[in-house]
Amino acid sequence: MARGDGIDRTNARNMRLTATKIGNTQQHNEREKDSYVNQDIVPERTPLNIHFKTPSAGYQEMFAQMEADGVISTRGIKADAFRYGELVFDVNSAYFYNHGGYDFAKQFYTDAYKSAIEIVGGEQYILSAVMHADERNRAMSEALGEDVYHYHLHVVYVPVVQKEVRWTKRCKDKSLVGKVKETIMQVSMSKKWASKPAVDDVTGEPLLTAKGKPVLRKSYSVLQDDFFRAMRNAGYDDLERGERGSSEEHLTVTQFKVERERERLAQLQAATVLAQAEAEKRKKEADAAEKKAAQAKAKLDDVAPLLKGMEKLAADYSDDPERTLPEAGPLESARAYREKKAKPLWEKIVKVLRSVYRAYFDLKSSFEQLQRAYDREVSKNSSLSARIYEVCAERDSLKGQVRDYERVRRAIGPEQADRILEVAHQQEQAEKERRRGTRQKARSGAR
């Protein structure tokens, strides 16, 4: 998925599905619904969707037939177990837009489907594989002034692992106990996507923890690696692997678009609460910084009078003890006086002066740093307060719009209000189409 850094990344998602949820997945993937929550689906483009494997019947009917034919086995699994899986492969919309759009996406997902067969363990376990070409990328479309579509591949499959069934002690022929009775393809999502041991990239040896236990790679990471490696091997060398370190192994497929005024108001109110909490935090930090700055200034004011003129004193008497000491008196030799008394004493005095002088400048530096930190916090607090004011004003304005909308809706009836909104939406779309056509003609004329 795109992260706003200009890099095209592969993305693979795996969703676990029970028998009660597979019906909705089938309706979405096979476009069997009359209407969709995702308002960016363009029904006129649905015929452009491409099936790399077309389902021969409903997903549940196909599952039942596979079980009846002995292709899969549900032996030992619970009724509410995850019997289906769905892989969704995609890259950010800009990648396909920059490479030619629909035709490029068709070839890309032809190769992606080959990797899906390898990941699943065989095409016989795939119920449906369809590339959606009818979902509009609203943000890119509005930014570029033309329709841009988000191409992606849905692969619905049955997760199976090979299992050896052995003869038990109840077998009459005791020589067969423990031997393989039969091999079945057992439906098991957990075993299919069990974590795998990590190996060293150089030596190929298993990686171990400090306690000697194997380091395990999560199944989501394995899926990302497999898809990325397959597409690179297929020749798509301008792609990077999806983001590492994510723990979101199972994501919902449908990206719900929240557009209603009430929902936007709820989001805005939540943002206001967060902004106010952040403002309080910043204010506490600013108060603490101000307190520290005041304490440092007080210490500086106490010490400064004592250290006044210290710099000159240290400079005058720290250059050369030989030059600043007085000559010896008549009762004592000059050498003895200077070496044994005056010179050692003066060196101690100069050492003390230097240490006090350094302490003075250290304290002064600390105060200046605190002062700068305080100024920064005050500036942040001021800008944050302004943002809170803007958010609150927008919230209040939006509340009024919602109330007006509800009053109009009650006055003319919900159905009439919805029809008016739909007409307005169609008019806006028509106007956008007209402007886009005008721009395209202008560009054509310029060429």
Secondary structure, DSSP 8 states (H G I E B T S, - for coil): ---SSS--BEEEEEEEE-TTTHHHHHHHHTT--SS-S-TTB-GGGGGG-EEEE--SS-HHHHHHHHHHTTSSB-TT--TTS--EEEEEEEE-HHHHHHTTSHHHHHHHHHHHHHHHHHHHT-GGGEEEEEEE--BB-HHHHHHHTS--B--EEEEEE--EEEEEEE--TT-SSGGGTTSEEEEEEEE-HHHHT--EE-B-TTT--B-B-TTS-B-EE-HHHHHHHHHHHHHHHTT-TT-B---TT----S--SS------HHHHHHHHHHHHHHHHHHHHHHHHHHHHHHHHHHHHHHHHHHHTTTTTTHHHHHHHHSS-HHHHS----TTS-HHHHIIIIIHHHHHHHHHHHHHHHHHHHHHHHHHHHHHHHHHHHHHHHHHHHHHHHHHHHHHHHHHHHHHHHHHHHHHH-HHHHHHHHHHHHHHHHHHHHHHHHHHHHHHHHH-
